[in-house]
């Protein structure tokens, strides 16, 4: 399974644009490609996709973690180019008029082969749990329900291997000690502290980052 960070507050590759928000593209054999979150704006998202050779028309599934603009801001631009993708939106997203097939998420649900939603936690946000040969990797938006709560929910799908995404103001760093891979991205307030605590496992995020699982 291959993860590509498309939108983030920082960049890891020349030619990409930074922006306040997050988006991650997920691809693997025998499953449709998945876009998790859509960043803060369409121009930056679409520019980075073009630079990363990701065709918006090829996206089979779009999952939005929560309704905040830094995660859903680029959604309209994607949907202007792709009218067939399935949309998995948390129930708190509210009523929307969008193209594609909309699935409202409350409880944990399988999205496609090896890709699961934790369900909408604390009435605001869903995260993804990805099953791989190494274990379950978690992709988060802003972690408003709390990183520990998200990891607990994702552990229903197997032993947690790693986590990538925004951690917001998370400070319960011991919750990460059993993980083999940690990518604090986007809104994470304590990136430096996490990397200092886990220097061999906590790595820098940014648009253009590619992770093979």
MOPE-V413490 format. One line per field, one symbol per residue. psi: psi as a letter, one per 20 degrees, with the letter a starting at -180 (. if undefined). Layout:
BEGIN
psi: ???
END
This chain:
BEGIN
psi: ppppohprhrqippiqqqqoaqppppqrqkqqqpoorkaiqgggghghgghjloohiiphppppgrjqhihjhjghhghhiojiqppopqhihapqnqrrpppppgrqqpgaojpqqiropkjhqqrqppprhiappppqfikhipgghghgghiiiappgrqpapickpjmhhiihiqippnoadjphlgggghhhmhihorpaqpipppp.
END
